[in-house]
Amino acid sequence: MPEKRTVLVTGGCGFIGTNLVRLLVGSGGYHVVNLDALTYAANPLSLVDLADHPRYEFVKGNITDRRLVPALFEKYQPAGVFHLAAETHVDRSIVSVDDFVQTNVIGTYSLLEAAHAYWSGLQGERRNKFLFLHVSTDEVFGSLGKEGYFSEETPYAPNSPYSASKAASDHFVRAYHQTYGLPTIITNCSNNYGPYQFPEKMIPLMILNALSGKPLPVYGDGANVRDWIYVKDYCKAIQRVFENGRAGEAYVVGAGNERRNIDLVRQICDFLDEIAPPAEIHPLRERGLKSYAELIQFVEDRPGHDHRYAIDAAKITRQLGWQAEVGFEAGLRLTIEWYLSNLEWVKQASSGSYGEWIEKNYAWRALKEKK
Ligand SMILES: NC(=O)c1ccc[n+]([C@@H]2O[C@H](COP(=O)([O-])OP(=O)(O)OC[C@H]3O[C@@H](n4cnc5c(N)ncnc54)[C@H](O)[C@@H]3O)[C@@H](O)[C@H]2O)c1
């Protein structure tokens, strides 16, 4: 275990952030200061059990705040930054780009400015060991055809406003290293799944829609391929990179689980048929539903929809000895079971503008009563 160190995590109330904060505060032994603006994507229930933990502090605030962020560096004197705060939903970025530019581009730039000013004033070991770890996505590389993999050498070719804003943030992070010497590392990871993911993302959406007897919308012909990684594996990779990675470099991260969207949705349906059979769920039984797969509906494709993502994670394995530990089928079961056991969290995540449907939904009530 490393010496106890204070680190600043941004976006710690989001999906990956929640899992990462738990890892760092827990077995990681870090003192975590979590800066999060609590946008629609955050769920205050996610870290409620850490509220009184001696190594955890929450600060509600925006990474674009040019007063707050430098004051946090001054107050906590962090040994490094894990930068996760972002607008992350591709579909939302297609509808409205502004928040993506504000948070992902301007926010990252503001954070880099504050980190650079703070780091410039550090001396000796503290200066040498400081690290700004920028958590980015493989979507900055665009789309693959049937063959090939993304690696650290892949040229950037973002296709959505989301991936363009993340690409811009990556370029600023790189530039602060090249120009000012700020020790930075970028991780570009494939699609994560697991506990605490906001219910509008694909895997939780399918699980929750199925249990509610709602259609399971699959874009286009369902042939788009994503490479899935269990979120706890990714968090371990992030910690490994923070502790042992080389400043100025990037690491692509993935677990080698390529699946066509339609195959993934069918697999979720198969597991749900086994774990929570529709015949046991009140309104679904009445509708005579035999398998959740009957709810699958193909819908008009997303504009600019990347065809395939796949990761060659050889560098992080070779250089840092990291490898994913959770197999895809095991991780998917764990995820389904987590959502079934955390209905209060789902309700909270789905409250407000997003989720009136869940409140009104009979299937959920029936399931909750049953448990
Ligand atoms: N989820 C994935 O599959 C995936 C894959 C690769 C990379 N990433 C990257 O990992 C990071 C985290 O992703 P996630 O899925 O956990 O995201 P998320 O949408 O679940 O969470 C984002 C968090 O950032 C916070 N936030 C947003 N704007 C903010 C602002 N201006 N100031 C402070 N906080 C703000 C939100 O409140 C939320 O808690 C992102 O940078 C994303 O690009 C995600």
The ligand as a Gaussian input file, in Angstrom:
#p B3LYP/6-31G(d) Opt

LIG

0 1
 N      -18.357000       5.397000     -18.937000
 C      -17.520000       4.953000     -19.856000
 O      -17.780000       3.898000     -20.461000
 C      -16.227000       5.679000     -20.141000
 C      -15.302000       5.058000     -20.982000
 C      -14.076000       5.705000     -21.210000
 C      -13.822000       6.930000     -20.628000
 N      -14.758000       7.531000     -19.849000
 C      -14.415000       8.829000     -19.244000
 O      -14.375000       8.634000     -17.826000
 C      -14.826000       9.812000     -17.149000
 C      -15.956000       9.465000     -16.211000
 O      -17.014000       8.872000     -16.961000
 P      -18.369000       8.426000     -16.263000
 O      -19.011000       7.431000     -17.154000
 O      -18.099000       8.085000     -14.854000
 O      -19.181000       9.798000     -16.333000
 P      -20.545000      10.222000     -15.614000
 O      -21.313000      10.985000     -16.625000
 O      -21.188000       9.037000     -14.975000
 O      -20.058000      11.181000     -14.449000
 C      -19.513000      12.443000     -14.669000
 C      -19.392000      13.152000     -13.322000
 O      -18.784000      14.418000     -13.563000
 C      -19.520000      15.410000     -12.858000
 N      -19.392000      16.672000     -13.590000
 C      -19.874000      16.950000     -14.848000
 N      -19.578000      18.201000     -15.198000
 C      -18.866000      18.728000     -14.170000
 C      -18.262000      19.993000     -13.928000
 N      -18.313000      20.968000     -14.859000
 N      -17.597000      20.195000     -12.766000
 C      -17.528000      19.214000     -11.840000
 N      -18.098000      18.014000     -12.000000
 C      -18.759000      17.770000     -13.142000
 C      -20.944000      14.906000     -12.843000
 O      -21.705000      15.505000     -11.788000
 C      -20.740000      13.411000     -12.641000
 O      -20.664000      13.094000     -11.277000
 C      -15.230000      10.795000     -18.259000
 O      -14.198000      11.728000     -18.438000
 C      -15.410000       9.926000     -19.487000
 O      -15.116000      10.654000     -20.658000
 C      -15.954000       6.912000     -19.577000

